[in-house]
Every structure is written in C-alpha cells, then in structure tokens.
C-alpha cells in the first residue's frame, strides 16, 4: 500500500498506548468496519487497514521494529501485500471473532483477567428438633469463608506497593504461540504462565494474604429456617459466600437442614403420624382421650367398638407447606388396642366370664359384641 497511514493513527491510539489499549481499539474498529456488518462504502478497505495495523502493533517485537524504522521496519512482515487481500498471515482469527461476536471459533470467550468475578458458594449444616422444623426457627451457623484481605484491600500487594502489569502477556492474561503450516499461520492462545492469567505480577506480596487477595475467616451467620422444612432441604442466603474478585459479587451460602427424630411423632410429607395405644375396655366401650399435637394437647372421642388400626384425622394439625405457609397437613392418629399383661385374679375372672359369653370364635365386627360384654360384666356384680 503506497502512502500508508501511520498505524497508531489507523487504530486511533497514541504511541504510548499499552497492549491492552491497542487490542481494545482494534476490536472496536474491527466491529465497526467488518464488511459483513458495516454499511460504509470503504468498509472492506478500512477493515484490511485496521487488521494490518493491529498485526504489527499487537506484536511487541514488530511494534518495536515499527517504532524504530517505520513501515520499512516491518515491510514483508504481514501478508497484506499492498492491500491485495488477507493473505496467509492474516491476524489471529480467534481474536477477531472474539472481538466481533463475543466468542472465538470453537471456544468460549475468555473473560478479561481484570473483569469482576463472583465468589464461590459455600455450605453449612444445621440440626433442628421436630417442633423447630414444624414452626420455623432462627439459628446461628458457624462458617468459614474467604473475604477481602483487610491489609491490602484486595490488591494482593503489600501496602505502599502496587501490582505491575505482567511483562510477558502485557496485562492480557494470555500468550500467543504462532505456528506456520501449508495452510498459513495459526495462532494458539494459552494462559500466561508467569501471571497465571491475572494479567499482573505482584513483586511485593501482602504479608497477611501472601498475594492471594483474600483470607479465610470464621464467621457466625443468622439463618431464618421457614416452617415446614424437611430433612435434606437447603436454605439459601444470598451474598454470604466467598467474596468476589475485582469488585464482583460474593457467592451464596447454602444451609442444609437435618431434623432430629421425635420420640412419638413420625412424618409423612406434611402429615404428622401418631400411634395411640388404648386398652380393650376403651376400644369396646368408647372413651375420650387426650392426644399430643404440634400445637399442644387436644381431646378426641374414641367411639365404642373402635378396632385396632383405625385412623382418626385431625385436620390442619400437621406441618405447614414450606412453599405456601397457609396450607398445612393433618395429624393422623392410628389406634393400637393393647392386650393386657400381668392381670390380677379379679381381672382374669372378669375376662374368663366375658370369654365364655363371646364364644371360641369371636367376630370383631359382630354388632352384639358390646352388648355381650356389658351383659358379662353385669352378671358378675
């Protein structure tokens, strides 16, 4: 190309611009003048000119030659050949596609090493009683999480010093290896081995965090457990996890719930299950008994002739629905008729008399069962 423009002028940057600034300018202009997206009449020519300038200024070695000798210092170093096309040495395609469309061909976009990054999530566990799970409770959980170092305030450098731009990757966090093949020149982009992709080098690490920018701290966090939680459920506390980097948000804390077994209650989804033992007289004659619920004691009526295994239901006496506190399960009470042991002589005599009146093959559903039992008891008086 005759009368070539100054490459710094083409990219719109000064001669003291950093490699990051040059790369940013290239991406902005390439996005603006790409022939597939631009309506400018000279878009193709400008696009070629921009890429030619970036191929030189984007390479520190070529840039040094250009700064000393101008266009003559990089003559033949690129494949544009006076603007006759892209040639075999076209600039890194991954870089171009990343700048235009947000991702490279065949790979995801690599985030800037200085971009905000969210902190990681952490976990904790809490154990509740049966009643605490039913009614909800506030608990204190002890956690360990990473927080911004209070000495260096997250820079990783000892106070009074600052991190420096990595001299190997020039702050980009990545290095490029060029390979030549019969198809042309290919650029392989990898994480910078010197800075580990951070784009900076800490020459004097902070004496507290040793350059890691964060320290591990023990904390106590209050967590509100909603009513109706079940074994293994997790409660999420937004922003209570590890701190983010470069101004990014903190992660979350997930508290896993465990529930101690109850001495008499069991749980089935949102229903509470209770076994109610009664004696044969209560089952036969009926009675009013007091049962325990999640809300205290309550009386229920046992009808005469109740059979073992019969289930009574107390509506809305179970667990609240954790997703809808207005909905609540029931309490299901299963009757267990207990056979007496260690009878007194008088009790044995009464039962023998009753047994004689009932016969050898009693029918539990016989409607005359109660009447016979009452007759037998009356005959002994």
Secondary structure by P-SEA (a helix, b strand, c coil): ccccccccccccccccccaaaaaaaaaaaaaacccccccccaaaaaaaaaaaaaaaaacaaaaaaaacccccccccccccccccccccccccaaaaaaaccccccccccccccccbbbbbbbbbbbbbcccccccbbbbbbbbccccccccccccccccccccccccccccccbbbbbbbccccbbbbbbcccccccccccccccccccccccbbbbbbbbbbbbccccccbbbbbbcccccccccbbbbbbbbbbbbbcccccccccccbbbbbbbbccccccbbbbbcccccccbbbbbbcccccccbbbbbccccccccccccbbbbbbbbbbbbbbccccaaaaaaaaaaaaaacccccccccaaaaaaaaaaaaac
